[in-house]
Amino acid sequence: MSIVHVGLLPQVATAHFVSHLHIMVLAALFPLLPVFFGVGYVELGLALSIFNIVTALVQAPMGFVVDHYGARRLLIAGVALGSISFLLIALFPSYSCLLIAMALAGVANAVYHPANYALLSQEINPAHIGKAFSVHTFAGFLGAAIAPVFLLGIATASDPGLAFVGAALVGFVALGLLLIPGSGLARVTRVHHAREPALNIASTRRLSLLSPMILSLTLLFVLLNLSTSAIEKFSVAALMQGQGATLPWANSALTAFLFASAFGVLAGGALADRTQRHGVVAATAFALAAVLTAIVATTRLSELALIIALGAVGFLTGLIAPSRDMLVRAASPKGAEGKTFGIVSTGFNIGGAIGPIGFGWMLDQGHPTAIFWASVTFMSLTVVLTLMQEWYLARTRTSTPLPVAFK
């Protein structure tokens, strides 16, 4: 009996799909959770913050573990732990259990970026790495896009507890795919180390954290998270409170944003092969997204217009993702991809820790429109940082062969 062979890229992409679906679980169910847990939006924002704080604390060390011991086992463990975490919420539906489970899910989430990007960087043919990054990122965005439809559909048809079970089951199915004998992931047995063996882990950590490129990329990831998480996690509640949108229409607008983001990633991957001015392109995309988000904040749009507007915002913000990943890979020492992606991706979780409590406070204080204005502000700061980075690197390009932003 022959064993089905599954390639490494589909497996890693599936894990990324699960990671983003799990990130979106609370956000997808947000309008229903205050009643389910008997808490306010600030308390739910705290649960999201705990998830991101734990990930932020664990992710950089996890990158060192990935590079030192290998990514395969850690990725399998991460998918398993994340799935168990959401199953615990369904089995013990209390606010205290929610906080504990989100902390465990945060540990699981810390595995994905360093493990996934290390596997792709080390195992995929360099001639195809750009496309591999695009497929990987698309899968993650697709998981986030499916989450509201899938989870909210289960919750409204039954109750939020079964939606948490659904999130766990998706993870367990993906775990089965990762464990197929003879598959791409099963064949990864090597542990890659950085070329400079004289540098121990502590000194490498100091060098990485003090690198201007790494610090700049980390800040960029913070701003990217704050720009989009306001819409991803709070727009449904904001639209219902501020514009009187019904739950189905508000959720449809969020779904349009998420699906368009996923296809924006694919478009960004194709665009990356056809232009050299990726910093300018990214800044332009985010500037247009900021304008459209400001329109959503100031205008009472019809249901269809709202879906189109947020879909366009999602597409524009998705364009930046492939170039972002290529930039981090270019800044990574050979064999140190896990720690570099682990450090830089911490920026996502810093933003994720800061944003939810503030955004939840805005809703509890009766300022739903402020959710969109916050997104506009962070998009604008992203534009400024991107243009400054492009200007700086344009000056150094001719003298030193440095990694080029969005190139």
Residue pairs with C-beta under 8 A, 6 or more apart in sequence:
3 180
3 181
3 182
4 180
4 183
5 180
5 182
5 183
5 184
6 177
6 180
6 183
6 184
6 185
7 183
7 184
8 119
8 120
8 123
8 124
8 183
8 184
8 185
8 187
8 188
9 120
9 124
9 132
9 135
9 136
9 184
10 177
10 184
11 177
11 178
11 183
11 184
11 185
12 75
12 116
12 119
12 120
12 136
12 185
13 135
13 136
13 138
13 139
14 139
14 174
14 177
14 178
15 75
15 78
15 79
15 112
15 115
15 116
15 174
15 178
16 112
16 116
16 136
16 137
16 139
16 140
16 143
17 139
17 140
17 142
17 143
17 174
18 79
18 82
18 83
18 143
18 170
18 171
18 174
19 78
19 82
19 109
19 112
19 140
19 143
20 139
20 140
20 141
20 142
20 143
20 144
20 147
21 143
21 144
21 146
21 147
21 150
21 167
21 170
22 82
22 86
22 105
22 108
22 109
22 167
22 171
23 51
23 109
23 144
24 143
24 144
24 147
24 148
24 151
24 232
24 233
24 258
25 86
25 147
25 151
25 163
25 164
25 167
26 33
26 44
26 47
26 48
26 51
26 102
26 233
27 48
27 147
27 148
27 232
27 233
27 234
28 147
28 148
28 150
28 151
28 152
28 163
29 36
29 151
29 152
29 155
29 160
29 163
30 41
30 44
30 233
30 234
30 236
30 237
31 236
31 237
31 240
31 247
32 152
32 155
32 156
32 160
33 39
33 44
33 160
34 40
34 41
34 44
36 93
36 159
36 160
36 161
37 43
37 44
37 93
37 94
37 95
37 98
38 95
39 95
40 360
40 364
41 237
41 360
41 361
41 363
41 364
42 357
42 360
42 361
42 364
43 95
43 360
44 356
44 360
45 356
45 357
45 358
45 359
45 360
45 361
46 99
46 356
46 357
46 360
47 95
47 98
47 99
47 102
48 102
48 233
48 352
48 356
49 352
49 353
49 354
49 356
49 357
50 99
50 102
50 103
50 106
51 102
51 103
51 105
51 106
51 109
51 352
52 106
52 348
52 349
52 350
52 351
52 352
52 353
52 356
53 106
53 349
53 353
54 102
54 103
54 106
54 107
54 110
55 106
55 107
55 109
55 110
55 346
55 348
55 349
55 352
56 346
56 349
56 350
56 352
56 353
58 106
58 107
58 110
59 109
59 110
59 113
59 114
59 342
59 343
59 345
59 346
59 349
60 205
60 339
60 342
60 343
60 346
61 342
62 74
62 110
62 111
62 114
62 115
62 338
62 342
63 114
63 118
63 338
63 339
63 340
63 341
63 342
63 343
64 201
64 204
64 205
64 338
64 339
64 342
65 74
65 338
66 74
66 111
66 114
66 115
66 118
66 338
66 339
66 342
67 114
67 118
67 191
67 192
67 193
67 194
67 335
67 336
67 337
67 338
67 339
68 191
68 193
68 201
69 191
70 188
70 189
70 190
70 191
71 114
71 115
71 116
71 118
71 119
71 188
71 338
72 115
72 119
72 185
72 186
72 188
72 189
74 111
74 115
75 111
75 112
75 115
75 116
75 119
75 178
75 185
76 175
76 178
76 179
76 185
77 108
77 111
78 108
78 109
78 110
78 111
78 112
78 115
79 108
79 171
79 174
79 175
79 178
80 108
80 171
80 175
81 104
81 105
81 107
81 108
82 105
82 108
82 109
82 171
83 167
83 168
83 169
83 170
83 171
83 172
83 175
84 104
84 168
85 101
85 102
85 104
85 105
85 108
85 168
86 101
86 105
86 164
86 165
86 167
86 168
86 171
87 164
87 165
87 168
88 97
88 100
88 101
88 104
89 97
89 98
89 101
89 161
89 164
90 161
90 162
90 164
90 165
90 168
93 160
93 161
93 164
106 349
109 349
110 342
113 341
113 342
113 345
113 348
114 337
114 338
114 339
114 341
114 342
114 345
115 338
116 136
117 325
117 328
117 329
117 337
117 338
117 341
118 192
118 337
118 338
118 341
119 185
119 188
120 129
120 132
120 133
120 136
121 129
121 329
121 332
121 337
122 190
122 192
122 335
122 337
123 184
123 188
124 132
129 326
129 329
130 269
130 272
130 273
130 322
130 326
131 269
133 269
133 322
133 325
133 326
133 329
134 265
134 266
134 268
134 269
134 321
134 322
136 325
137 265
137 321
137 322
137 325
138 262
138 263
138 265
138 266
138 269
141 258
141 261
141 262
141 264
141 265
141 318
141 321
142 259
142 262
144 232
144 258
144 261
144 262
145 255
145 258
145 259
145 261
145 262
147 167
147 258
148 236
148 251
148 254
148 255
148 258
149 251
149 255
150 166
151 163
151 166
151 167
152 163
152 251
154 162
154 163
154 166
155 162
155 163
177 183
178 185
179 186
180 186
192 334
192 335
192 337
193 335
194 204
194 333
194 334
194 335
194 336
195 333
195 334
195 335
196 333
199 207
204 336
204 339
205 339
208 214
208 336
208 339
208 340
208 343
209 215
209 343
211 331
213 331
213 402
213 403
214 331
214 340
214 343
214 344
216 385
216 389
217 327
217 328
217 331
217 344
217 347
218 343
218 344
218 346
218 347
218 350
219 347
219 385
220 324
220 347
220 382
220 385
220 386
220 389
221 324
221 344
221 345
221 346
221 347
221 348
221 350
221 351
222 347
222 348
222 350
222 351
222 354
223 351
223 378
223 381
223 382
223 385
224 317
224 320
224 324
224 347
224 348
224 351
224 382
225 347
225 348
225 349
225 350
225 351
225 352
225 355
226 351
226 354
226 355
226 374
226 375
226 378
227 286
227 289
227 317
227 375
227 378
227 379
227 382
228 261
228 317
228 375
229 351
229 352
229 355
229 356
229 359
230 355
230 359
230 371
230 372
230 374
230 375
230 378
231 254
231 257
231 293
231 310
231 313
231 314
231 371
231 372
231 375
232 254
232 257
232 258
233 355
233 356
233 359
234 356
234 359
234 360
234 362
234 363
234 371
235 250
235 253
235 254
235 257
235 310
235 371
235 372
236 247
236 250
236 251
236 253
236 254
237 250
237 363
237 368
238 363
238 368
238 369
238 371
238 372
239 245
239 249
239 250
239 253
239 306
239 368
240 246
240 247
240 250
240 368
241 363
241 366
241 368
242 368
242 369
243 300
243 301
243 306
243 368
245 253
245 303
245 306
249 303
249 306
249 307
252 303
252 307
253 303
253 306
253 307
253 310
253 311
254 310
256 307
256 308
256 310
256 311
256 314
257 310
257 311
257 313
257 314
258 314
259 311
259 314
260 310
260 311
260 312
260 313
260 314
260 315
260 318
261 314
261 315
261 317
261 318
262 318
263 315
263 318
264 314
264 315
264 316
264 317
264 318
264 319
264 321
265 318
265 319
265 321
265 322
267 315
267 318
267 319
268 318
268 319
268 320
268 321
268 322
268 323
269 322
271 281
271 319
272 278
272 322
272 323
272 326
275 281
276 407
277 390
278 323
278 405
278 406
278 407
279 386
279 387
279 389
279 390
279 393
279 405
279 406
279 407
280 387
280 390
281 319
281 323
281 406
282 319
282 320
282 323
282 386
282 406
283 382
283 383
283 386
283 387
283 390
285 316
285 317
285 319
285 320
286 316
286 317
286 320
286 379
286 382
286 383
286 386
287 379
287 380
287 383
288 316
289 312
289 313
289 316
289 317
289 379
290 375
290 376
290 379
290 380
290 383
292 309
292 312
292 313
292 316
293 313
293 372
293 375
293 376
293 379
294 372
294 373
294 376
295 301
295 309
296 306
296 309
296 310
296 313
296 372
297 369
297 372
297 373
297 376
298 369
301 309
317 379
320 406
323 406
323 407
324 406
326 406
326 407
327 403
327 404
327 405
327 406
327 407
328 340
328 341
328 344
329 337
330 403
330 404
330 407
331 340
331 344
331 403
332 340
332 341
333 340
355 374
358 374
359 371
359 374
362 368
362 370
362 371
362 374
363 371
386 405
386 406
389 405
390 405
390 406
393 402
393 404
393 405
396 402
397 404
